[in-house]
Amino acid sequence: MARKSDGDSRPTAAQVELARLVADRHEVRLPTGFESDGIWTRKFLDVFAYDPEAEEDVFRRVRNLVQYVREGRDTPEMARKVGLRPDQVEFMISVLRWSDYDMEEVVEDFETDPEDAAWRDMERDVEARSYGYY
């Protein structure tokens, strides 16, 4: 009997095993029961699985999305920057949040960000040295 190809069918054993391997590789959690949810499993593999020659692309996407969420960027902009569709970006973000990635540190005022202040102080120091104020 032929398998249904409408996306409602259960994932294959190979897809389930690949999803587990990919989840371990990216340190993300899979939801309970994903083994019987073909649509979710295929979405997961679509955004987190990779061609061995382009492995770094997925890691780059994860890093960039975490940073973009922290910066408060909108979904269409994030999608354009990482080369995914907006629905794929939303799915990837939901998996990362579910997996406890720290994505909630949005810095709204860059003038009060301690890291920015440190850079400004360092730049002022370099300027002062170049003019001989020390």
DSSP file (Angstrom, degrees, kcal/mol; ACC not computed):
  #  RESIDUE AA STRUCTURE BP1 BP2  ACC     N-H-->O    O-->H-N    N-H-->O    O-->H-N    TCO  KAPPA ALPHA  PHI   PSI    X-CA   Y-CA   Z-CA
    1    1 A M              0   0    0      0, 0.0     2,-0.1     0, 0.0     0, 0.0   0.000 360.0 360.0 360.0 135.3    0.0    0.0    0.0
    2    2 A A        -     0   0    0      1,-0.1     2,-0.1     3,-0.0     3,-0.0  -0.448 360.0-113.5 -77.5 146.7    1.4    3.4   -0.9
    3    3 A R        -     0   0    0     -2,-0.1     2,-0.2     1,-0.1    -1,-0.1  -0.462  31.8-106.8 -74.6 148.7    2.0    6.1    1.7
    4    4 A K        -     0   0    0     -2,-0.1     3,-0.2     1,-0.1     5,-0.1  -0.553  26.6-165.5 -71.2 141.2    0.0    9.2    1.8
    5    5 A S        +     0   0    0     -2,-0.2    -1,-0.1     1,-0.1    -2,-0.0   0.153  60.3 102.5-115.0  18.5    2.0   12.2    0.6
    6    6 A D  S    S-     0   0    0      1,-0.1    -1,-0.1     0, 0.0    -2,-0.0   0.441  95.9-109.1 -84.3   2.1   -0.3   14.9    1.8
    7    7 A G  S    S+     0   0    0     -3,-0.2    32,-0.2     3,-0.1    35,-0.1   0.274 100.7  95.5  92.4 -12.2    1.9   15.8    4.8
    8    8 A D        +     0   0    0     30,-0.1    30,-0.3    31,-0.1    31,-0.1   0.614  62.5  99.3 -85.3 -12.1   -0.6   14.3    7.3
    9    9 A S  S    S-     0   0    0     -5,-0.1    29,-0.3     1,-0.1     3,-0.1  -0.218  85.9 -91.2 -73.5 163.9    1.2   11.0    7.5
   10   10 A R        -     0   0    0     27,-0.1    26,-0.1    28,-0.1    -1,-0.1  -0.383  48.6-101.6 -68.4 150.7    3.6   10.0   10.2
   11   11 A P        -     0   0    0      0, 0.0    -1,-0.1     0, 0.0    27,-0.1  -0.371  41.3-103.3 -69.9 156.3    7.2   10.7    9.5
   12   12 A T     >  -     0   0    0      1,-0.1     4,-2.3    26,-0.1     5,-0.2  -0.299  29.6-108.0 -72.6 164.1    9.4    7.8    8.4
   13   13 A A  H  > S+     0   0    0      1,-0.2     4,-2.5     2,-0.2     5,-0.2   0.879 122.4  54.1 -60.0 -37.4   11.8    6.1   10.8
   14   14 A A  H  > S+     0   0    0      2,-0.2     4,-2.6     1,-0.2    -1,-0.2   0.893 107.8  49.3 -65.0 -39.7   14.6    7.8    9.0
   15   15 A Q  H  > S+     0   0    0      2,-0.2     4,-2.6     1,-0.2    -2,-0.2   0.901 111.3  49.5 -66.0 -40.6   13.1   11.3    9.4
   16   16 A V  H  X S+     0   0    0     -4,-2.3     4,-2.0     2,-0.2    -2,-0.2   0.934 113.5  45.6 -63.3 -46.2   12.5   10.6   13.1
   17   17 A E  H  X S+     0   0    0     -4,-2.5     4,-2.3     1,-0.2    -2,-0.2   0.905 113.4  49.6 -65.2 -41.2   16.1    9.5   13.6
   18   18 A L  H  X S+     0   0    0     -4,-2.6     4,-2.9     1,-0.2     5,-0.2   0.908 108.5  53.5 -63.7 -41.6   17.5   12.4   11.6
   19   19 A A  H  X S+     0   0    0     -4,-2.6     4,-2.5     1,-0.2    -1,-0.2   0.907 109.2  49.2 -60.1 -41.4   15.4   14.9   13.6
   20   20 A R  H  X S+     0   0    0     -4,-2.0     4,-2.2     2,-0.2    -1,-0.2   0.926 112.9  46.8 -63.6 -44.2   16.9   13.5   16.8
   21   21 A L  H  X S+     0   0    0     -4,-2.3     4,-2.3     2,-0.2    -2,-0.2   0.924 114.1  46.8 -63.3 -44.6   20.4   13.8   15.4
   22   22 A V  H  X S+     0   0    0     -4,-2.9     4,-2.1     2,-0.2    -2,-0.2   0.895 110.7  52.8 -66.1 -40.3   19.8   17.3   14.2
   23   23 A A  H  X>S+     0   0    0     -4,-2.5     5,-2.3    -5,-0.2     4,-0.6   0.914 110.6  47.6 -62.0 -43.0   18.2   18.3   17.5
   24   24 A D  H ><5S+     0   0    0     -4,-2.2     3,-0.7     1,-0.2    -1,-0.2   0.915 110.4  52.9 -62.2 -42.2   21.2   17.1   19.4
   25   25 A R  H 3<5S+     0   0    0     -4,-2.3    -2,-0.2     1,-0.2    -1,-0.2   0.872 117.9  35.5 -62.3 -38.5   23.6   18.8   17.0
   26   26 A H  H 3<5S-     0   0    0     -4,-2.1    -1,-0.2    -5,-0.1    -2,-0.2   0.367 108.5-122.0 -98.4   3.8   21.8   22.2   17.5
   27   27 A E  T <<5 +     0   0    0     -3,-0.7     2,-0.3    -4,-0.6    -3,-0.2   0.918  64.0 139.2  55.0  48.5   21.0   21.6   21.2
   28   28 A V      < -     0   0    0     -5,-2.3     2,-0.3    -6,-0.1    -1,-0.2  -0.883  50.2-120.5-118.7 154.7   17.3   22.0   20.7
   29   29 A R        -     0   0    0     66,-0.4    70,-0.1    -2,-0.3    69,-0.1  -0.713  16.1-140.9 -95.5 143.9   14.5   20.0   22.3
   30   30 A L        -     0   0    0     -2,-0.3     3,-0.1    68,-0.0     2,-0.1  -0.826  28.1-110.4 -98.7 141.4   11.9   18.0   20.3
   31   31 A P    >   -     0   0    0      0, 0.0     3,-1.8     0, 0.0     2,-0.1  -0.366  39.6 -93.1 -70.6 150.9    8.3   18.1   21.6
   32   32 A T  T 3  S+     0   0    0      1,-0.3     0, 0.0     2,-0.1     0, 0.0  -0.406 112.4  21.5 -60.0 133.6    6.9   14.9   23.0
   33   33 A G  T >  S+     0   0    0     -2,-0.1     3,-1.9    -3,-0.1     4,-0.3   0.530  75.5 131.9  86.3   6.6    5.1   13.0   20.3
   34   34 A F  G X   +     0   0    0     -3,-1.8     3,-1.6     1,-0.3     7,-0.3   0.798  62.1  74.7 -60.6 -24.1    6.9   14.5   17.4
   35   35 A E  G 3  S+     0   0    0      1,-0.3    -1,-0.3   -25,-0.1   -19,-0.1   0.712 101.0  40.5 -61.9 -19.9    7.4   11.0   16.1
   36   36 A S  G <  S+     0   0    0     -3,-1.9     2,-0.8   -26,-0.1    -1,-0.3   0.354  97.7  84.5-109.3   5.0    3.7   10.9   15.1
   37   37 A D    <>  +     0   0    0     -3,-1.6     4,-2.4    -4,-0.3     5,-0.2  -0.811  49.7 176.4-111.7  91.8    3.5   14.4   13.7
   38   38 A G  H  > S+     0   0    0     -2,-0.8     4,-2.3   -29,-0.3     5,-0.2   0.865  78.7  53.0 -63.3 -38.9    4.7   14.3   10.1
   39   39 A I  H  > S+     0   0    0      2,-0.2     4,-2.1     1,-0.2    -1,-0.2   0.948 112.6  43.6 -64.0 -48.4    4.0   18.0    9.4
   40   40 A W  H  > S+     0   0    0      1,-0.2     4,-2.8     2,-0.2    -2,-0.2   0.934 113.9  50.8 -62.9 -46.1    6.0   19.2   12.4
   41   41 A T  H  X S+     0   0    0     -4,-2.4     4,-2.6    -7,-0.3    -1,-0.2   0.899 110.9  48.0 -61.0 -42.1    8.9   16.8   11.8
   42   42 A R  H  X S+     0   0    0     -4,-2.3     4,-2.2     2,-0.2    -1,-0.2   0.882 111.3  50.6 -68.4 -36.7    9.2   17.9    8.2
   43   43 A K  H  X S+     0   0    0     -4,-2.1     4,-1.7    -5,-0.2     5,-0.2   0.935 111.0  50.1 -62.2 -44.5    9.1   21.6    9.1
   44   44 A F  H  X S+     0   0    0     -4,-2.8     4,-2.6     1,-0.2     5,-0.5   0.942 113.0  44.6 -59.0 -49.0   11.8   20.9   11.7
   45   45 A L  H  X S+     0   0    0     -4,-2.6     4,-1.5     1,-0.2    -1,-0.2   0.854 107.8  60.7 -65.1 -33.5   14.0   19.1    9.2
   46   46 A D  H  < S+     0   0    0     -4,-2.2    -1,-0.2    -5,-0.2    -2,-0.2   0.877 118.2  26.7 -61.6 -38.6   13.3   21.8    6.6
   47   47 A V  H  < S+     0   0    0     -4,-1.7    -2,-0.2    -3,-0.3    -1,-0.2   0.737 131.2  34.2 -99.8 -23.6   14.8   24.6    8.7
   48   48 A F  H  < S+     0   0    0     -4,-2.6    -3,-0.2    -5,-0.2    -2,-0.1   0.711  97.5  83.5-106.0 -23.8   17.4   22.7   10.9
   49   49 A A     <  -     0   0    0     -4,-1.5     2,-0.3    -5,-0.5   -30,-0.0  -0.396  61.4-171.6 -77.2 161.6   18.7   19.9    8.7
   50   50 A Y        -     0   0    0     -2,-0.1     5,-0.1     7,-0.0    -2,-0.0  -0.977  32.3-100.0-151.4 158.7   21.5   20.8    6.3
   51   51 A D    >   -     0   0    0     -2,-0.3     3,-2.6     3,-0.1     4,-0.1  -0.685  41.7-122.0 -75.2 133.3   23.6   19.6    3.5
   52   52 A P  G >  S+     0   0    0      0, 0.0     3,-0.7     0, 0.0     4,-0.2   0.783 113.9  54.3 -52.6 -27.2   26.9   18.5    5.0
   53   53 A E  G 3  S+     0   0    0      1,-0.2     3,-0.1     2,-0.1    -2,-0.0   0.647 114.6  39.6 -81.3 -13.5   28.7   21.0    2.7
   54   54 A A  G X> S+     0   0    0     -3,-2.6     3,-1.4     1,-0.1     4,-0.7   0.003  75.3 126.7-121.3  27.6   26.6   23.8    4.0
   55   55 A E  H X>  +     0   0    0     -3,-0.7     4,-1.2     1,-0.3     3,-0.8   0.864  69.0  58.3 -54.1 -42.1   26.5   22.8    7.7
   56   56 A E  H 3> S+     0   0    0      1,-0.2     4,-2.7     2,-0.2    -1,-0.3   0.763  91.9  71.2 -64.7 -24.7   27.7   26.2    8.9
   57   57 A D  H <> S+     0   0    0     -3,-1.4     4,-2.4     1,-0.2    -1,-0.2   0.905  99.6  45.7 -58.0 -42.7   24.7   27.9    7.2
   58   58 A V  H <X S+     0   0    0     -3,-0.8     4,-2.5    -4,-0.7    -1,-0.2   0.915 112.7  49.5 -69.5 -41.8   22.2   26.5    9.8
   59   59 A F  H  X S+     0   0    0     -4,-1.2     4,-2.5     1,-0.2    -2,-0.2   0.900 111.7  50.1 -62.3 -39.5   24.5   27.4   12.7
   60   60 A R  H  X S+     0   0    0     -4,-2.7     4,-3.0     2,-0.2     5,-0.2   0.921 109.3  51.3 -63.3 -44.6   24.8   30.9   11.3
   61   61 A R  H  X S+     0   0    0     -4,-2.4     4,-3.0     2,-0.2     5,-0.2   0.924 110.3  48.9 -58.7 -45.0   21.0   31.2   11.0
   62   62 A V  H  X S+     0   0    0     -4,-2.5     4,-2.3     2,-0.2     5,-0.2   0.954 113.8  45.7 -60.6 -50.2   20.5   30.1   14.6
   63   63 A R  H  X S+     0   0    0     -4,-2.5     4,-2.0     1,-0.2    -2,-0.2   0.929 115.9  46.3 -58.0 -46.6   23.1   32.6   15.9
   64   64 A N  H  X S+     0   0    0     -4,-3.0     4,-3.1     1,-0.2    -2,-0.2   0.912 111.2  50.7 -66.0 -43.1   21.7   35.4   13.7
   65   65 A L  H  X S+     0   0    0     -4,-3.0     4,-2.6    -5,-0.2     5,-0.2   0.912 108.8  51.9 -63.0 -41.1   18.1   34.8   14.6
   66   66 A V  H  X S+     0   0    0     -4,-2.3     4,-1.9    -5,-0.2    -1,-0.2   0.940 114.1  44.2 -58.3 -46.2   18.9   34.7   18.3
   67   67 A Q  H  X S+     0   0    0     -4,-2.0     4,-1.9    -5,-0.2    -2,-0.2   0.912 112.2  51.6 -65.6 -43.4   20.6   38.1   17.9
   68   68 A Y  H  X>S+     0   0    0     -4,-3.1     5,-2.3     1,-0.2     4,-0.6   0.886 109.2  50.3 -63.7 -38.6   17.9   39.6   15.7
   69   69 A V  H ><5S+     0   0    0     -4,-2.6     3,-1.1     1,-0.2    -1,-0.2   0.922 109.3  51.6 -64.8 -42.6   15.2   38.6   18.2
   70   70 A R  H 3<5S+     0   0    0     -4,-1.9    37,-0.6     1,-0.3    -1,-0.2   0.861 109.6  50.5 -59.8 -35.0   17.2   40.3   21.0
   71   71 A E  H 3<5S-     0   0    0     -4,-1.9    -1,-0.3    35,-0.2    -2,-0.2   0.562 114.7-119.3 -81.1  -8.1   17.4   43.4   18.9
   72   72 A G  T <<5 +     0   0    0     -3,-1.1    -3,-0.2    -4,-0.6    -2,-0.1   0.762  52.1 165.1  78.4  25.9   13.7   43.4   18.3
   73   73 A R      < -     0   0    0     -5,-2.3    -1,-0.2     1,-0.1     2,-0.1  -0.361  37.3-108.7 -73.1 156.6   13.8   43.0   14.5
   74   74 A D     >  -     0   0    0      1,-0.1     4,-2.4    -2,-0.0     3,-0.2  -0.469  25.2-109.7 -87.7 161.2   10.6   42.0   12.7
   75   75 A T  H  > S+     0   0    0      1,-0.2     4,-3.0     2,-0.2     5,-0.2   0.887 113.7  52.4 -58.6 -47.0   10.0   38.7   11.0
   76   76 A P  H  > S+     0   0    0      0, 0.0     4,-2.2     0, 0.0    -1,-0.2   0.906 111.8  47.5 -59.3 -39.2   10.2   39.8    7.4
   77   77 A E  H  > S+     0   0    0      2,-0.2     4,-2.3    -3,-0.2    -2,-0.2   0.930 113.1  47.9 -65.8 -44.4   13.5   41.5    8.0
   78   78 A M  H  X S+     0   0    0     -4,-2.4     4,-2.2     1,-0.2     5,-0.2   0.921 111.0  51.9 -60.9 -43.2   14.9   38.5    9.8
   79   79 A A  H  X>S+     0   0    0     -4,-3.0     5,-1.7     1,-0.2     4,-1.3   0.921 110.5  47.6 -60.1 -45.0   13.7   36.2    7.0
   80   80 A R  H  <5S+     0   0    0     -4,-2.2    -1,-0.2    -5,-0.2    -2,-0.2   0.906 112.7  49.2 -62.9 -42.1   15.4   38.3    4.3
   81   81 A K  H  <5S+     0   0    0     -4,-2.3    -1,-0.2     1,-0.2    -2,-0.2   0.836 118.6  36.6 -70.7 -32.9   18.7   38.5    6.2
   82   82 A V  H  <5S-     0   0    0     -4,-2.2    -1,-0.2    -5,-0.2    -2,-0.2   0.508 109.3-116.0-100.3  -3.9   18.9   34.7    6.9
   83   83 A G  T  <5S+     0   0    0     -4,-1.3     2,-0.3     1,-0.3    -3,-0.2   0.828  73.3 116.5  78.1  32.7   17.5   33.5    3.6
   84   84 A L      < -     0   0    0     -5,-1.7    -1,-0.3    -6,-0.2    -2,-0.1  -0.815  69.7 -98.9-122.4 166.8   14.3   31.8    4.9
   85   85 A R     >  -     0   0    0     -2,-0.3     4,-2.2     1,-0.1     3,-0.5  -0.519  38.9-110.8 -77.3 154.6   10.6   32.4    4.5
   86   86 A P  H  > S+     0   0    0      0, 0.0     4,-2.5     0, 0.0     5,-0.2   0.871 119.2  53.4 -55.3 -38.6    8.9   34.3    7.3
   87   87 A D  H  > S+     0   0    0      1,-0.2     4,-1.9     2,-0.2     5,-0.1   0.855 108.4  50.4 -66.7 -32.5    7.0   31.1    8.3
   88   88 A Q  H  > S+     0   0    0     -3,-0.5     4,-2.7     2,-0.2    -1,-0.2   0.889 109.4  50.8 -69.8 -39.0   10.2   29.2    8.6
   89   89 A V  H  X S+     0   0    0     -4,-2.2     4,-2.7     2,-0.2     5,-0.2   0.934 110.5  48.9 -62.9 -46.0   11.7   32.0   10.7
   90   90 A E  H  X S+     0   0    0     -4,-2.5     4,-2.2     1,-0.2    -1,-0.2   0.902 112.6  48.4 -60.9 -40.8    8.7   31.9   13.1
   91   91 A F  H  X S+     0   0    0     -4,-1.9     4,-2.2     2,-0.2    -2,-0.2   0.935 111.9  48.4 -64.9 -45.5    9.0   28.1   13.3
   92   92 A M  H  X S+     0   0    0     -4,-2.7     4,-2.4     1,-0.2    -2,-0.2   0.908 111.7  49.9 -62.4 -42.3   12.7   28.3   14.0
   93   93 A I  H  X S+     0   0    0     -4,-2.7     4,-2.7     1,-0.2     5,-0.2   0.904 109.0  52.2 -62.7 -41.4   12.2   30.9   16.7
   94   94 A S  H  X S+     0   0    0     -4,-2.2     4,-2.4    -5,-0.2    -1,-0.2   0.900 110.7  47.5 -63.7 -39.3    9.5   28.9   18.3
   95   95 A V  H  X S+     0   0    0     -4,-2.2     4,-1.5     2,-0.2   -66,-0.4   0.912 112.4  49.6 -66.3 -42.2   11.8   25.8   18.5
   96   96 A L  H  <>S+     0   0    0     -4,-2.4     5,-2.5     2,-0.2    -2,-0.2   0.906 112.8  46.5 -64.5 -41.5   14.7   27.9   19.9
   97   97 A R  H ><5S+     0   0    0     -4,-2.7     3,-2.0     1,-0.2    -2,-0.2   0.931 110.4  52.7 -64.9 -44.5   12.4   29.4   22.6
   98   98 A W  H 3<5S+     0   0    0     -4,-2.4    -1,-0.2     1,-0.3    -2,-0.2   0.818 107.5  54.1 -57.9 -30.9   11.0   26.0   23.4
   99   99 A S  T 3<5S-     0   0    0     -4,-1.5    -1,-0.3    -5,-0.1    -2,-0.2   0.255 120.4-109.7 -91.2  11.5   14.6   24.9   23.8
  100  100 A D  T < 5 +     0   0    0     -3,-2.0     2,-0.2     1,-0.2    -3,-0.2   0.770  54.9 167.2  67.0  30.0   15.4   27.7   26.3
  101  101 A Y      < -     0   0    0     -5,-2.5     2,-1.1    -6,-0.1    -1,-0.2  -0.575  45.8-113.3 -68.3 139.0   17.6   29.7   24.1
  102  102 A D        +     0   0    0     -2,-0.2   -32,-0.1     1,-0.2    -1,-0.1  -0.643  63.3 140.6 -79.7 100.3   18.1   33.1   25.7
  103  103 A M        +     0   0    0     -2,-1.1    -1,-0.2     1,-0.1    -6,-0.1   0.231  43.6  84.1-125.6  11.6   16.4   35.4   23.3
  104  104 A E        +     0   0    0      1,-0.1     2,-1.6    -3,-0.1    -1,-0.1   0.343  54.1 104.4-103.6   7.4   14.6   37.9   25.5
  105  105 A E        +     0   0    0     -3,-0.1     2,-0.5     2,-0.1    -1,-0.1  -0.461  46.5 172.7 -90.9  66.7   17.3   40.4   26.2
  106  106 A V        -     0   0    0     -2,-1.6     2,-0.8   -35,-0.1   -35,-0.2  -0.633  23.4-148.6 -77.7 123.9   16.1   43.2   23.9
  107  107 A V        +     0   0    0    -37,-0.6     3,-0.2    -2,-0.5    -2,-0.1  -0.840  19.8 176.4 -93.5 111.2   18.2   46.3   24.3
  108  108 A E  S    S+     0   0    0     -2,-0.8     2,-0.6     1,-0.2    -1,-0.2   0.821  70.3  43.0 -87.7 -31.9   15.9   49.2   23.6
  109  109 A D    >   -     0   0    0      1,-0.1     3,-1.5     2,-0.0     4,-0.4  -0.884  62.1-172.2-119.1 100.4   18.2   52.1   24.4
  110  110 A F  G >  S+     0   0    0     -2,-0.6     3,-0.5     1,-0.3    -1,-0.1   0.712  82.2  68.6 -66.6 -18.8   21.7   51.5   23.0
  111  111 A E  G 3  S+     0   0    0      1,-0.2    -1,-0.3    -3,-0.1    -2,-0.0   0.788 105.8  40.2 -68.4 -26.5   22.9   54.6   24.8
  112  112 A T  G <  S+     0   0    0     -3,-1.5    -1,-0.2     4,-0.0    -2,-0.2   0.396  83.9 118.2-103.5   2.9   22.5   52.8   28.2
  113  113 A D    <>  -     0   0    0     -3,-0.5     4,-2.5    -4,-0.4     5,-0.2  -0.569  62.2-142.0 -70.0 123.5   23.7   49.4   27.1
  114  114 A P  H  > S+     0   0    0      0, 0.0     4,-2.1     0, 0.0    -1,-0.2   0.850  99.7  52.8 -57.7 -35.9   26.8   48.7   29.2
  115  115 A E  H  > S+     0   0    0      2,-0.2     4,-2.0     1,-0.2     5,-0.1   0.924 110.3  47.1 -67.5 -42.3   28.6   47.0   26.3
  116  116 A D  H  > S+     0   0    0      1,-0.2     4,-2.6     2,-0.2    -1,-0.2   0.905 110.6  53.1 -62.9 -40.8   28.1   50.1   24.1
  117  117 A A  H  X S+     0   0    0     -4,-2.5     4,-2.5     1,-0.2    -1,-0.2   0.897 107.3  51.8 -61.7 -39.7   29.2   52.4   26.9
  118  118 A A  H  X S+     0   0    0     -4,-2.1     4,-2.2     2,-0.2    -1,-0.2   0.908 110.1  48.7 -63.5 -41.7   32.4   50.3   27.2
  119  119 A W  H  X S+     0   0    0     -4,-2.0     4,-2.7     2,-0.2    -2,-0.2   0.917 111.0  50.2 -64.0 -42.4   33.1   50.7   23.4
  120  120 A R  H  X S+     0   0    0     -4,-2.6     4,-2.6     1,-0.2    -2,-0.2   0.922 110.8  49.5 -62.0 -42.5   32.5   54.4   23.6
  121  121 A D  H  X S+     0   0    0     -4,-2.5     4,-2.1     1,-0.2    -1,-0.2   0.908 111.5  49.1 -61.7 -41.1   34.9   54.7   26.5
  122  122 A M  H  X S+     0   0    0     -4,-2.2     4,-2.1     2,-0.2    -2,-0.2   0.909 111.1  49.6 -65.8 -41.7   37.5   52.7   24.7
  123  123 A E  H  X S+     0   0    0     -4,-2.7     4,-2.4     1,-0.2    -2,-0.2   0.903 110.2  50.8 -63.8 -40.9   37.1   54.9   21.5
  124  124 A R  H  X S+     0   0    0     -4,-2.6     4,-2.8     1,-0.2    -1,-0.2   0.893 108.6  52.5 -62.7 -38.9   37.4   58.1   23.6
  125  125 A D  H  X S+     0   0    0     -4,-2.1     4,-2.3     2,-0.2    -2,-0.2   0.914 109.2  48.6 -62.9 -43.4   40.6   56.7   25.2
  126  126 A V  H  X S+     0   0    0     -4,-2.1     4,-2.1     2,-0.2    -2,-0.2   0.914 112.7  49.0 -63.2 -42.7   42.1   56.0   21.7
  127  127 A E  H  X S+     0   0    0     -4,-2.4     4,-1.5     1,-0.2    -2,-0.2   0.925 110.2  50.8 -61.4 -45.1   41.2   59.5   20.6
  128  128 A A  H  <>S+     0   0    0     -4,-2.8     5,-2.5     1,-0.2     4,-0.5   0.899 110.9  48.4 -61.7 -41.2   42.7   61.1   23.7
  129  129 A R  H ><5S+     0   0    0     -4,-2.3     3,-0.9     1,-0.2    -1,-0.2   0.886 107.4  55.3 -67.0 -38.2   46.0   59.2   23.2
  130  130 A S  H 3<5S+     0   0    0     -4,-2.1    -1,-0.2     1,-0.3    -2,-0.2   0.805 112.3  43.4 -67.8 -26.5   46.1   60.2   19.6
  131  131 A Y  T 3<5S-     0   0    0     -4,-1.5    -1,-0.3    -3,-0.2    -2,-0.2   0.430 114.5-116.0 -95.9   0.5   45.9   63.9   20.6
  132  132 A G  T < 5 +     0   0    0     -3,-0.9    -3,-0.2    -4,-0.5    -2,-0.1   0.792  66.5 142.9  74.9  28.4   48.3   63.6   23.4
  133  133 A Y      <       0   0    0     -5,-2.5    -4,-0.2     1,-0.2    -5,-0.1   0.531 360.0 360.0 -77.2  -4.7   45.9   64.4   26.2
  134  134 A Y              0   0    0     -6,-0.4    -1,-0.2    -5,-0.1    -5,-0.1   0.425 360.0 360.0 -99.3 360.0   47.5   61.8   28.5
